[in-house]
Amino acid sequence: MKNDTKTKSNDNQSLIFSLYDAVSTDGAWDDFVQSLALQMEAHISIMVSIGPSTFEQSLYGNYNFNAAAVQAYSDHWWQHNVWLQTIGQNNLLQKGNVMIGTDLVPADKLKQHTFYQNFLLPTSTWSIC
């Protein structure tokens, strides 16, 4: 059990160092996003910056996400992101607030949404953190 705790601590520390590198080194966001995805056992990950009032976003990093899908998200789909809408409607963009996609929108509700049907499903993306 101690080894699991030590491994988890090392993984967390490595992730924090990766974040510091991303903040201070041009082009390092993709490495951080990959580290985060691996830590969360995700097969795809993107990181966006959300504007405080408009929810306009800019892409910071990408891991294993099709370039055409990244472009489609940046050009159009971010405006229909049901997770961002839920965050805005419920004032969840708060310091220290960490949630996964199903905390924001239950899977059955997500699957009914246009964002899921026309963007997430074709890109094989099902969850976020």
N, CA, C and O atoms as a GROMACS GRO file, in nm:
protein
  516
    1MET      N    1   0.081  -0.119   0.000
    1MET     CA    2   0.000   0.000   0.000
    1MET      C    3   0.086   0.126   0.000
    1MET      O    4   0.053   0.225  -0.066
    2LYS      N    5   0.198   0.123   0.076
    2LYS     CA    6   0.284   0.239   0.080
    2LYS      C    7   0.341   0.271  -0.057
    2LYS      O    8   0.354   0.388  -0.094
    3ASN      N    9   0.375   0.168  -0.134
    3ASN     CA   10   0.428   0.191  -0.268
    3ASN      C   11   0.327   0.261  -0.357
    3ASN      O   12   0.365   0.347  -0.436
    4ASP      N   13   0.197   0.224  -0.346
    4ASP     CA   14   0.094   0.290  -0.425
    4ASP      C   15   0.084   0.438  -0.390
    4ASP      O   16   0.071   0.522  -0.478
    5THR      N   17   0.092   0.469  -0.261
    5THR     CA   18   0.085   0.608  -0.216
    5THR      C   19   0.207   0.685  -0.265
    5THR      O   20   0.194   0.799  -0.311
    6LYS      N   21   0.324   0.624  -0.255
    6LYS     CA   22   0.447   0.690  -0.300
    6LYS      C   23   0.444   0.712  -0.451
    6LYS      O   24   0.483   0.818  -0.498
    7THR      N   25   0.398   0.614  -0.526
    7THR     CA   26   0.387   0.627  -0.672
    7THR      C   27   0.291   0.739  -0.708
    7THR      O   28   0.321   0.820  -0.795
    8LYS      N   29   0.177   0.744  -0.641
    8LYS     CA   30   0.077   0.849  -0.666
    8LYS      C   31   0.136   0.986  -0.635
    8LYS      O   32   0.115   1.081  -0.711
    9SER      N   33   0.210   0.997  -0.526
    9SER     CA   34   0.273   1.122  -0.488
    9SER      C   35   0.375   1.165  -0.593
    9SER      O   36   0.381   1.282  -0.630
   10ASN      N   37   0.455   1.070  -0.642
   10ASN     CA   38   0.553   1.101  -0.748
   10ASN      C   39   0.484   1.143  -0.876
   10ASN      O   40   0.530   1.235  -0.944
   11ASP      N   41   0.373   1.076  -0.911
   11ASP     CA   42   0.297   1.113  -1.030
   11ASP      C   43   0.242   1.254  -1.017
   11ASP      O   44   0.249   1.333  -1.112
   12ASN      N   45   0.188   1.286  -0.901
   12ASN     CA   46   0.134   1.420  -0.877
   12ASN      C   47   0.244   1.525  -0.885
   12ASN      O   48   0.225   1.631  -0.945
   13GLN      N   49   0.358   1.496  -0.825
   13GLN     CA   50   0.469   1.589  -0.827
   13GLN      C   51   0.519   1.610  -0.970
   13GLN      O   52   0.548   1.722  -1.010
   14SER      N   53   0.528   1.503  -1.046
   14SER     CA   54   0.570   1.512  -1.185
   14SER      C   55   0.472   1.597  -1.266
   14SER      O   56   0.513   1.676  -1.351
   15LEU      N   57   0.344   1.580  -1.240
   15LEU     CA   58   0.241   1.659  -1.308
   15LEU      C   59   0.255   1.808  -1.274
   15LEU      O   60   0.242   1.893  -1.362
   16ILE      N   61   0.281   1.839  -1.149
   16ILE     CA   62   0.300   1.978  -1.107
   16ILE      C   63   0.421   2.039  -1.176
   16ILE      O   64   0.415   2.152  -1.224
   17PHE      N   65   0.532   1.964  -1.181
   17PHE     CA   66   0.652   2.014  -1.250
   17PHE      C   67   0.623   2.037  -1.398
   17PHE      O   68   0.670   2.134  -1.457
   18SER      N   69   0.547   1.948  -1.458
   18SER     CA   70   0.509   1.961  -1.599
   18SER      C   71   0.427   2.088  -1.620
   18SER      O   72   0.443   2.156  -1.722
   19LEU      N   73   0.339   2.119  -1.526
   19LEU     CA   74   0.258   2.242  -1.535
   19LEU      C   75   0.348   2.365  -1.527
   19LEU      O   76   0.331   2.458  -1.605
   20TYR      N   77   0.442   2.366  -1.433
   20TYR     CA   78   0.535   2.479  -1.423
   20TYR      C   79   0.615   2.496  -1.551
   20TYR      O   80   0.636   2.609  -1.596
   21ASP      N   81   0.658   2.387  -1.611
   21ASP     CA   82   0.729   2.395  -1.739
   21ASP      C   83   0.641   2.458  -1.846
   21ASP      O   84   0.687   2.541  -1.924
   22ALA      N   85   0.514   2.417  -1.849
   22ALA     CA   86   0.422   2.468  -1.951
   22ALA      C   87   0.402   2.618  -1.937
   22ALA      O   88   0.394   2.690  -2.037
   23VAL      N   89   0.394   2.666  -1.814
   23VAL     CA   90   0.372   2.808  -1.790
   23VAL      C   91   0.495   2.889  -1.831
   23VAL      O   92   0.482   3.001  -1.880
   24SER      N   93   0.613   2.832  -1.812
   24SER     CA   94   0.735   2.910  -1.836
   24SER      C   95   0.807   2.879  -1.966
   24SER      O   96   0.905   2.946  -2.000
   25THR      N   97   0.762   2.778  -2.041
   25THR     CA   98   0.832   2.737  -2.163
   25THR      C   99   0.736   2.733  -2.281
   25THR      O  100   0.636   2.661  -2.279
   26ASP      N  101   0.767   2.811  -2.384
   26ASP     CA  102   0.684   2.808  -2.504
   26ASP      C  103   0.678   2.666  -2.560
   26ASP      O  104   0.779   2.597  -2.567
   27GLY      N  105   0.560   2.624  -2.599
   27GLY     CA  106   0.542   2.495  -2.663
   27GLY      C  107   0.534   2.376  -2.569
   27GLY      O  108   0.527   2.262  -2.616
   28ALA      N  109   0.535   2.399  -2.438
   28ALA     CA  110   0.534   2.287  -2.343
   28ALA      C  111   0.393   2.246  -2.298
   28ALA      O  112   0.378   2.150  -2.223
   29TRP      N  113   0.290   2.317  -2.344
   29TRP     CA  114   0.154   2.283  -2.301
   29TRP      C  115   0.113   2.144  -2.346
   29TRP      O  116   0.044   2.073  -2.272
   30ASP      N  117   0.152   2.103  -2.466
   30ASP     CA  118   0.117   1.969  -2.512
   30ASP      C  119   0.171   1.861  -2.419
   30ASP      O  120   0.104   1.762  -2.392
   31ASP      N  121   0.294   1.881  -2.369
   31ASP     CA  122   0.352   1.783  -2.275
   31ASP      C  123   0.272   1.778  -2.146
   31ASP      O  124   0.246   1.670  -2.092
   32PHE      N  125   0.232   1.894  -2.095
   32PHE     CA  126   0.152   1.896  -1.973
   32PHE      C  127   0.018   1.827  -1.995
   32PHE      O  128  -0.026   1.747  -1.912
   33VAL      N  129  -0.047   1.858  -2.106
   33VAL     CA  130  -0.177   1.799  -2.135
   33VAL      C  131  -0.165   1.647  -2.149
   33VAL      O  132  -0.254   1.574  -2.106
   34GLN      N  133  -0.056   1.600  -2.209
   34GLN     CA  134  -0.034   1.457  -2.218
   34GLN      C  135  -0.015   1.396  -2.079
   34GLN      O  136  -0.073   1.292  -2.049
   35SER      N  137   0.064   1.460  -1.994
   35SER     CA  138   0.084   1.410  -1.858
   35SER      C  139  -0.047   1.406  -1.781
   35SER      O  140  -0.074   1.310  -1.708
   36LEU      N  141  -0.127   1.509  -1.797
   36LEU     CA  142  -0.257   1.513  -1.729
   36LEU      C  143  -0.347   1.400  -1.780
   36LEU      O  144  -0.413   1.333  -1.701
   37ALA      N  145  -0.349   1.381  -1.910
   37ALA     CA  146  -0.432   1.274  -1.968
   37ALA      C  147  -0.390   1.138  -1.915
   37ALA      O  148  -0.474   1.056  -1.879
   38LEU      N  149  -0.261   1.113  -1.912
   38LEU     CA  150  -0.213   0.985  -1.863
   38LEU      C  151  -0.246   0.966  -1.715
   38LEU      O  152  -0.281   0.856  -1.672
   39GLN      N  153  -0.235   1.073  -1.637
   39GLN     CA  154  -0.269   1.067  -1.495
   39GLN      C  155  -0.418   1.036  -1.475
   39GLN      O  156  -0.455   0.963  -1.383
   40MET      N  157  -0.502   1.091  -1.562
   40MET     CA  158  -0.646   1.072  -1.551
   40MET      C  159  -0.694   0.949  -1.630
   40MET      O  160  -0.814   0.921  -1.635
   41GLU      N  161  -0.599   0.878  -1.692
   41GLU     CA  162  -0.630   0.761  -1.774
   41GLU      C  163  -0.725   0.795  -1.889
   41GLU      O  164  -0.817   0.720  -1.920
   42ALA      N  165  -0.700   0.911  -1.951
   42ALA     CA  166  -0.778   0.957  -2.064
   42ALA      C  167  -0.702   0.930  -2.193
   42ALA      O  168  -0.578   0.935  -2.194
   43HIS      N  169  -0.773   0.901  -2.300
   43HIS     CA  170  -0.705   0.875  -2.427
   43HIS      C  171  -0.695   1.000  -2.514
   43HIS      O  172  -0.620   1.001  -2.612
   44ILE      N  173  -0.769   1.104  -2.480
   44ILE     CA  174  -0.766   1.231  -2.553
   44ILE      C  175  -0.772   1.343  -2.451
   44ILE      O  176  -0.842   1.332  -2.350
   45SER      N  177  -0.701   1.451  -2.478
   45SER     CA  178  -0.706   1.564  -2.386
   45SER      C  179  -0.676   1.693  -2.461
   45SER      O  180  -0.589   1.698  -2.547
   46ILE      N  181  -0.750   1.797  -2.427
   46ILE     CA  182  -0.717   1.932  -2.474
   46ILE      C  183  -0.727   2.023  -2.353
   46ILE      O  184  -0.801   1.996  -2.259
   47MET      N  185  -0.653   2.132  -2.356
   47MET     CA  186  -0.660   2.230  -2.250
   47MET      C  187  -0.690   2.364  -2.313
   47MET      O  188  -0.622   2.407  -2.406
   48VAL      N  189  -0.792   2.428  -2.261
   48VAL     CA  190  -0.830   2.559  -2.311
   48VAL      C  191  -0.830   2.659  -2.196
   48VAL      O  192  -0.846   2.622  -2.080
   49SER      N  193  -0.811   2.783  -2.230
   49SER     CA  194  -0.824   2.892  -2.135
   49SER      C  195  -0.962   2.954  -2.157
   49SER      O  196  -0.999   2.985  -2.270
   50ILE      N  197  -1.035   2.970  -2.050
   50ILE     CA  198  -1.171   3.024  -2.060
   50ILE      C  199  -1.170   3.168  -2.013
   50ILE      O  200  -1.121   3.198  -1.904
   51GLY      N  201  -1.225   3.259  -2.096
   51GLY     CA  202  -1.238   3.398  -2.056
   51GLY      C  203  -1.332   3.411  -1.937
   51GLY      O  204  -1.429   3.335  -1.928
   52PRO      N  205  -1.306   3.505  -1.847
   52PRO     CA  206  -1.384   3.514  -1.723
   52PRO      C  207  -1.531   3.549  -1.740
   52PRO      O  208  -1.612   3.507  -1.658
   53SER      N  209  -1.567   3.623  -1.841
   53SER     CA  210  -1.708   3.661  -1.852
   53SER      C  211  -1.772   3.614  -1.981
   53SER      O  212  -1.893   3.592  -1.985
   54THR      N  213  -1.695   3.600  -2.086
   54THR     CA  214  -1.753   3.567  -2.216
   54THR      C  215  -1.747   3.419  -2.248
   54THR      O  216  -1.814   3.373  -2.340
   55PHE      N  217  -1.667   3.345  -2.174
   55PHE     CA  218  -1.642   3.204  -2.202
   55PHE      C  219  -1.582   3.183  -2.340
   55PHE      O  220  -1.590   3.074  -2.396
   56GLU      N  221  -1.521   3.289  -2.395
   56GLU     CA  222  -1.440   3.269  -2.514
   56GLU      C  223  -1.316   3.194  -2.469
   56GLU      O  224  -1.273   3.207  -2.355
   57GLN      N  225  -1.261   3.118  -2.557
   57GLN     CA  226  -1.150   3.033  -2.517
   57GLN      C  227  -1.037   3.039  -2.617
   57GLN      O  228  -1.054   3.080  -2.732
   58SER      N  229  -0.922   2.996  -2.571
   58SER     CA  230  -0.810   2.974  -2.663
   58SER      C  231  -0.745   2.841  -2.625
   58SER      O  232  -0.739   2.805  -2.507
   59LEU      N  233  -0.698   2.771  -2.723
   59LEU     CA  234  -0.642   2.638  -2.703
   59LEU      C  235  -0.497   2.650  -2.655
   59LEU      O  236  -0.417   2.723  -2.713
   60TYR      N  237  -0.465   2.580  -2.548
   60TYR     CA  238  -0.329   2.577  -2.496
   60TYR      C  239  -0.254   2.450  -2.531
   60TYR      O  240  -0.137   2.455  -2.568
   61GLY      N  241  -0.322   2.337  -2.521
   61GLY     CA  242  -0.251   2.213  -2.545
   61GLY      C  243  -0.342   2.104  -2.594
   61GLY      O  244  -0.464   2.110  -2.579
   62ASN      N  245  -0.280   2.003  -2.654
   62ASN     CA  246  -0.355   1.895  -2.716
   62ASN      C  247  -0.276   1.766  -2.700
   62ASN      O  248  -0.154   1.764  -2.718
   63TYR      N  249  -0.347   1.658  -2.667
   63TYR     CA  250  -0.285   1.526  -2.664
   63TYR      C  251  -0.376   1.428  -2.734
   63TYR      O  252  -0.490   1.406  -2.692
   64ASN      N  253  -0.327   1.370  -2.841
   64ASN     CA  254  -0.396   1.261  -2.911
   64ASN      C  255  -0.532   1.302  -2.967
   64ASN      O  256  -0.622   1.220  -2.981
   65PHE      N  257  -0.546   1.430  -2.998
   65PHE     CA  258  -0.672   1.481  -3.050
   65PHE      C  259  -0.650   1.520  -3.196
   65PHE      O  260  -0.560   1.599  -3.225
   66ASN      N  261  -0.728   1.467  -3.286
   66ASN     CA  262  -0.717   1.489  -3.429
   66ASN      C  263  -0.708   1.639  -3.460
   66ASN      O  264  -0.787   1.718  -3.407
   67ALA      N  265  -0.614   1.678  -3.545
   67ALA     CA  266  -0.592   1.819  -3.578
   67ALA      C  267  -0.718   1.884  -3.636
   67ALA      O  268  -0.747   2.000  -3.606
   68ALA      N  269  -0.792   1.811  -3.718
   68ALA     CA  270  -0.916   1.866  -3.775
   68ALA      C  271  -1.020   1.889  -3.665
   68ALA      O  272  -1.094   1.986  -3.670
   69ALA      N  273  -1.024   1.800  -3.566
   69ALA     CA  274  -1.118   1.816  -3.455
   69ALA      C  275  -1.080   1.936  -3.369
   69ALA      O  276  -1.167   2.011  -3.324
   70VAL      N  277  -0.950   1.954  -3.346
   70VAL     CA  278  -0.903   2.071  -3.271
   70VAL      C  279  -0.944   2.198  -3.343
   70VAL      O  280  -0.992   2.292  -3.280
   71GLN      N  281  -0.925   2.201  -3.474
   71GLN     CA  282  -0.962   2.319  -3.552
   71GLN      C  283  -1.112   2.342  -3.549
   71GLN      O  284  -1.157   2.456  -3.533
   72ALA      N  285  -1.191   2.236  -3.563
   72ALA     CA  286  -1.337   2.248  -3.559
   72ALA      C  287  -1.383   2.299  -3.423
   72ALA      O  288  -1.474   2.381  -3.414
   73TYR      N  289  -1.319   2.250  -3.315
   73TYR     CA  290  -1.354   2.297  -3.181
   73TYR      C  291  -1.322   2.446  -3.168
   73TYR      O  292  -1.405   2.524  -3.121
   74SER      N  293  -1.201   2.485  -3.209
   74SER     CA  294  -1.159   2.625  -3.198
   74SER      C  295  -1.245   2.718  -3.282
   74SER      O  296  -1.275   2.830  -3.240
   75ASP      N  297  -1.284   2.672  -3.400
   75ASP     CA  298  -1.362   2.755  -3.491
   75ASP      C  299  -1.510   2.765  -3.454
   75ASP      O  300  -1.571   2.870  -3.472
   76HIS      N  301  -1.566   2.657  -3.402
   76HIS     CA  302  -1.711   2.653  -3.387
   76HIS      C  303  -1.762   2.588  -3.258
   76HIS      O  304  -1.842   2.647  -3.186
   77TRP      N  305  -1.717   2.467  -3.231
   77TRP     CA  306  -1.783   2.385  -3.130
   77TRP      C  307  -1.767   2.433  -2.988
   77TRP      O  308  -1.848   2.397  -2.902
   78TRP      N  309  -1.664   2.513  -2.958
   78TRP     CA  310  -1.648   2.562  -2.822
   78TRP      C  311  -1.772   2.640  -2.778
   78TRP      O  312  -1.806   2.641  -2.660
   79GLN      N  313  -1.839   2.704  -2.872
   79GLN     CA  314  -1.959   2.783  -2.841
   79GLN      C  315  -2.077   2.695  -2.801
   79GLN      O  316  -2.173   2.743  -2.741
   80HIS      N  317  -2.069   2.567  -2.833
   80HIS     CA  318  -2.179   2.473  -2.805
   80HIS      C  319  -2.139   2.370  -2.700
   80HIS      O  320  -2.208   2.270  -2.680
   81ASN      N  321  -2.028   2.395  -2.633
   81ASN     CA  322  -1.975   2.302  -2.534
   81ASN      C  323  -2.068   2.299  -2.412
   81ASN      O  324  -2.072   2.395  -2.334
   82VAL      N  325  -2.141   2.190  -2.396
   82VAL     CA  326  -2.240   2.177  -2.290
   82VAL      C  327  -2.175   2.184  -2.152
   82VAL      O  328  -2.237   2.230  -2.056
   83TRP      N  329  -2.050   2.139  -2.140
   83TRP     CA  330  -1.980   2.149  -2.012
   83TRP      C  331  -1.953   2.295  -1.977
   83TRP      O  332  -1.976   2.338  -1.864
   84LEU      N  333  -1.904   2.373  -2.076
   84LEU     CA  334  -1.880   2.516  -2.051
   84LEU      C  335  -2.010   2.588  -2.018
   84LEU      O  336  -2.013   2.674  -1.930
   85GLN      N  337  -2.117   2.554  -2.088
   85GLN     CA  338  -2.246   2.616  -2.060
   85GLN      C  339  -2.290   2.588  -1.917
   85GLN      O  340  -2.339   2.677  -1.848
   86THR      N  341  -2.272   2.465  -1.873
   86THR     CA  342  -2.310   2.427  -1.737
   86THR      C  343  -2.224   2.500  -1.634
   86THR      O  344  -2.274   2.545  -1.531
   87ILE      N  345  -2.095   2.511  -1.662
   87ILE     CA  346  -2.006   2.585  -1.573
   87ILE      C  347  -2.052   2.729  -1.559
   87ILE      O  348  -2.059   2.782  -1.448
   88GLY      N  349  -2.084   2.793  -1.672
   88GLY     CA  350  -2.129   2.932  -1.670
   88GLY      C  351  -2.262   2.951  -1.600
   88GLY      O  352  -2.278   3.044  -1.521
   89GLN      N  353  -2.357   2.864  -1.628
   89GLN     CA  354  -2.491   2.876  -1.570
   89GLN      C  355  -2.491   2.854  -1.419
   89GLN      O  356  -2.576   2.908  -1.348
   90ASN      N  357  -2.396   2.775  -1.370
   90ASN     CA  358  -2.392   2.741  -1.228
   90ASN      C  359  -2.276   2.806  -1.153
   90ASN      O  360  -2.248   2.770  -1.039
   91ASN      N  361  -2.209   2.900  -1.218
   91ASN     CA  362  -2.099   2.974  -1.156
   91ASN      C  363  -1.995   2.879  -1.094
   91ASN      O  364  -1.956   2.896  -0.978
   92LEU      N  365  -1.953   2.780  -1.170
   92LEU     CA  366  -1.862   2.678  -1.119
   92LEU      C  367  -1.715   2.708  -1.147
   92LEU      O  368  -1.628   2.633  -1.103
   93LEU      N  369  -1.687   2.815  -1.218
   93LEU     CA  370  -1.549   2.851  -1.248
   93LEU      C  371  -1.491   2.922  -1.126
   93LEU      O  372  -1.482   3.045  -1.121
   94GLN      N  373  -1.453   2.842  -1.029
   94GLN     CA  374  -1.403   2.892  -0.901
   94GLN      C  375  -1.267   2.831  -0.871
   94GLN      O  376  -1.240   2.717  -0.908
   95LYS      N  377  -1.182   2.907  -0.806
   95LYS     CA  378  -1.051   2.857  -0.766
   95LYS      C  379  -1.068   2.732  -0.680
   95LYS      O  380  -1.148   2.729  -0.586
   96GLY      N  381  -0.993   2.628  -0.714
   96GLY     CA  382  -0.995   2.505  -0.638
   96GLY      C  383  -1.105   2.408  -0.675
   96GLY      O  384  -1.111   2.298  -0.620
   97ASN      N  385  -1.191   2.445  -0.767
   97ASN     CA  386  -1.302   2.359  -0.807
   97ASN      C  387  -1.255   2.266  -0.919
   97ASN      O  388  -1.225   2.311  -1.030
   98VAL      N  389  -1.249   2.138  -0.890
   98VAL     CA  390  -1.207   2.038  -0.989
   98VAL      C  391  -1.322   1.940  -1.006
   98VAL      O  392  -1.370   1.882  -0.909
   99MET      N  393  -1.365   1.922  -1.129
   99MET     CA  394  -1.478   1.833  -1.157
   99MET      C  395  -1.448   1.755  -1.284
   99MET      O  396  -1.367   1.796  -1.366
  100ILE      N  397  -1.515   1.642  -1.298
  100ILE     CA  398  -1.509   1.569  -1.424
  100ILE      C  399  -1.640   1.592  -1.499
  100ILE      O  400  -1.737   1.641  -1.443
  101GLY      N  401  -1.640   1.558  -1.626
  101GLY     CA  402  -1.755   1.586  -1.712
  101GLY      C  403  -1.887   1.536  -1.659
  101GLY      O  404  -1.988   1.606  -1.669
  102THR      N  405  -1.890   1.414  -1.602
  102THR     CA  406  -2.017   1.360  -1.554
  102THR      C  407  -2.065   1.429  -1.428
  102THR      O  408  -2.183   1.419  -1.393
  103ASP      N  409  -1.976   1.501  -1.357
  103ASP     CA  410  -2.021   1.585  -1.246
  103ASP      C  411  -2.101   1.704  -1.298
  103ASP      O  412  -2.194   1.751  -1.233
  104LEU      N  413  -2.064   1.750  -1.416
  104LEU     CA  414  -2.129   1.866  -1.476
  104LEU      C  415  -2.257   1.828  -1.550
  104LEU      O  416  -2.362   1.891  -1.532
  105VAL      N  417  -2.247   1.727  -1.632
  105VAL     CA  418  -2.360   1.683  -1.716
  105VAL      C  419  -2.364   1.530  -1.711
  105VAL      O  420  -2.270   1.465  -1.757
  106PRO      N  421  -2.471   1.473  -1.658
  106PRO     CA  422  -2.481   1.326  -1.656
  106PRO      C  423  -2.472   1.269  -1.798
  106PRO      O  424  -2.516   1.332  -1.894
  107ALA      N  425  -2.416   1.150  -1.809
  107ALA     CA  426  -2.392   1.088  -1.940
  107ALA      C  427  -2.518   1.079  -2.024
  107ALA      O  428  -2.512   1.102  -2.145
  108ASP      N  429  -2.632   1.045  -1.964
  108ASP     CA  430  -2.755   1.033  -2.043
  108ASP      C  431  -2.799   1.167  -2.101
  108ASP      O  432  -2.852   1.172  -2.212
  109LYS      N  433  -2.778   1.276  -2.027
  109LYS     CA  434  -2.811   1.410  -2.077
  109LYS      C  435  -2.713   1.453  -2.185
  109LYS      O  436  -2.752   1.512  -2.286
  110LEU      N  437  -2.585   1.422  -2.164
  110LEU     CA  438  -2.483   1.458  -2.262
  110LEU      C  439  -2.514   1.394  -2.397
  110LEU      O  440  -2.504   1.460  -2.501
  111LYS      N  441  -2.552   1.268  -2.397
  111LYS     CA  442  -2.577   1.195  -2.521
  111LYS      C  443  -2.694   1.251  -2.600
  111LYS      O  444  -2.707   1.222  -2.719
  112GLN      N  445  -2.780   1.329  -2.537
  112GLN     CA  446  -2.893   1.391  -2.605
  112GLN      C  447  -2.856   1.525  -2.669
  112GLN      O  448  -2.932   1.577  -2.751
  113HIS      N  449  -2.742   1.579  -2.633
  113HIS     CA  450  -2.702   1.713  -2.675
  113HIS      C  451  -2.639   1.712  -2.814
  113HIS      O  452  -2.569   1.618  -2.851
  114THR      N  453  -2.665   1.816  -2.892
  114THR     CA  454  -2.608   1.833  -3.026
  114THR      C  455  -2.455   1.830  -3.022
  114THR      O  456  -2.391   1.773  -3.111
  115PHE      N  457  -2.396   1.890  -2.920
  115PHE     CA  458  -2.251   1.892  -2.904
  115PHE      C  459  -2.196   1.750  -2.901
  115PHE      O  460  -2.092   1.721  -2.961
  116TYR      N  461  -2.265   1.662  -2.832
  116TYR     CA  462  -2.223   1.521  -2.826
  116TYR      C  463  -2.245   1.453  -2.961
  116TYR      O  464  -2.155   1.390  -3.015
  117GLN      N  465  -2.366   1.466  -3.014
  117GLN     CA  466  -2.403   1.395  -3.137
  117GLN      C  467  -2.318   1.436  -3.257
  117GLN      O  468  -2.276   1.351  -3.336
  118ASN      N  469  -2.292   1.565  -3.270
  118ASN     CA  470  -2.226   1.616  -3.391
  118ASN      C  471  -2.077   1.644  -3.377
  118ASN      O  472  -2.007   1.662  -3.477
  119PHE      N  473  -2.028   1.649  -3.253
  119PHE     CA  474  -1.884   1.675  -3.236
  119PHE      C  475  -1.814   1.566  -3.155
  119PHE      O  476  -1.717   1.507  -3.203
  120LEU      N  477  -1.861   1.539  -3.034
  120LEU     CA  478  -1.790   1.444  -2.949
  120LEU      C  479  -1.793   1.302  -3.004
  120LEU      O  480  -1.690   1.235  -3.010
  121LEU      N  481  -1.909   1.256  -3.044
  121LEU     CA  482  -1.923   1.119  -3.093
  121LEU      C  483  -1.835   1.094  -3.216
  121LEU      O  484  -1.762   0.994  -3.219
  122PRO      N  485  -1.839   1.181  -3.317
  122PRO     CA  486  -1.753   1.158  -3.434
  122PRO      C  487  -1.602   1.165  -3.403
  122PRO      O  488  -1.522   1.106  -3.475
  123THR      N  489  -1.564   1.236  -3.296
  123THR     CA  490  -1.422   1.246  -3.261
  123THR      C  491  -1.382   1.147  -3.152
  123THR      O  492  -1.268   1.148  -3.104
  124SER      N  493  -1.475   1.060  -3.112
  124SER     CA  494  -1.450   0.959  -3.008
  124SER      C  495  -1.408   1.021  -2.876
  124SER      O  496  -1.321   0.968  -2.807
  125THR      N  497  -1.469   1.134  -2.841
  125THR     CA  498  -1.441   1.203  -2.715
  125THR      C  499  -1.565   1.195  -2.629
  125THR      O  500  -1.674   1.235  -2.671
  126TRP      N  501  -1.549   1.142  -2.507
  126TRP     CA  502  -1.668   1.122  -2.423
  126TRP      C  503  -1.664   1.190  -2.289
  126TRP      O  504  -1.769   1.210  -2.228
  127SER      N  505  -1.547   1.226  -2.240
  127SER     CA  506  -1.544   1.284  -2.106
  127SER      C  507  -1.433   1.387  -2.095
  127SER      O  508  -1.342   1.393  -2.177
  128ILE      N  509  -1.445   1.468  -1.991
  128ILE     CA  510  -1.345   1.572  -1.964
  128ILE      C  511  -1.315   1.574  -1.816
  128ILE      O  512  -1.385   1.513  -1.735
  129CYS      N  513  -1.211   1.646  -1.782
  129CYS     CA  514  -1.187   1.674  -1.640
  129CYS      C  515  -1.144   1.819  -1.628
  129CYS      O  516  -1.118   1.867  -1.518
   0.00000   0.00000   0.00000
